[in-house]
Amino acid sequence: MNSRGIVFVLVLAALLPACGAERERERGAAGTKAATSTNGETHLSPDQVRASGLRSTEVVEGNVAPSIVVIGRIKARAGGEAEVFSPFPGRLVGEGLPKIGDSVTKGQRIAEVEQQFTAADTLQVTRTAIELQTSFIQAQQELELKRTELNRAQRLYDGGAIPQKQLQVAEFEVKQAEAKLEGAGRAKEQYEAAVSNANSEPRRAPIVAPISGTVIAAEATLGQQVDPSKNVLTIADLRTVWVEAAVHERDLPPIRAAREAEIEIPGSTGGLTGKLVTIGNLVDPQNRTVPAIFSVDNRDGTLRIEMFVEARIPTGPPSKILMIPVSAVLSEAGASFVYVESQPGVYARKVVELGDRKNDTIVVTSGLRKGEKVVTVGAGALRSKSLKSEIPAEEDEKGKKGEKD
């Protein structure tokens, strides 16, 4: 063999390992890329599934009632909130005034008010006593009127002239009037007791909690001068609260049969059950809404006064509906879709139509069948792999070479 032949053999021997290594790299790159079949399914190897962390969940069927969702605000129930006033102008004294969030019991001494008795104070005491007596008499008269209206509503209901809801409204108004009378009588008694027990030099009287509950507002501190026209504390019984939901007038007919509502706090999971107390008869002229009031057990302290919540009020009987986790849903160009796992490692994209969302699940109105498995973890990664698999191998290699250049 001449020298030229020897050189050719040596060059060929050097190039063969390099070509083999290049083919191995190409096979390795192809192994990490998802494959797309002609029917649009994405195929992944078990290693690719594990690397992507894909998890699937079966489409389930649940009993869900059609509903409307309205904004509600947390309020203290009737008779469940009380403001604490000083019986006369003076300085707050005592060992320690309750703070916001503190619990107090009915009759608990929360502070004392101290002041020298003057002629001007005598006039103020008399004037305040007259005002409290007048308020008490007005509350009595209002209660008598509401009871008369209730008796009339009961007769009309027994005769079939009015619906039960109107009778319930009359009963609710009587309860409100009773609570108002109780508050007026309590204020009158406390004031009279404070005046009768006060000494002339100096005048000193206790301030006690009118109800048991939690302090939700504190307007004064020890050592501060207070006036009977401004409250010292506000106490609310938070064990049971009311949700005042603003229902649009057009939604009133479908919720007439509702007796409960699901109360949800935006941004949190789970919900509470509210029992219907009453639906108002007065439409707000500005936003055309009517208050629907629901009573909610709040012994765990989840709800706060004036907190905004969502009230899901049923508008019909429950029916069987397909539901999937919200994490399974992806969106593109205004359409929603999911990935269905037809068999291990094989995924197909399906367009779906969605209904109401409830916590972490959402209703599917079309596009899926019960028992199908949808990808709930790693759906976004699967979408990326699916898009990448649609790129021709030649273009992918050209792009990689361009990046290297």
Order of alpha helices (4+ residues) and beta strands (2+ residues): alpha-beta-beta-alpha-beta-beta-beta-beta-beta-beta-beta-alpha-alpha-beta-beta-beta-beta-beta-alpha-beta-beta-beta-beta-beta-beta-beta-beta-beta-beta-alpha-alpha
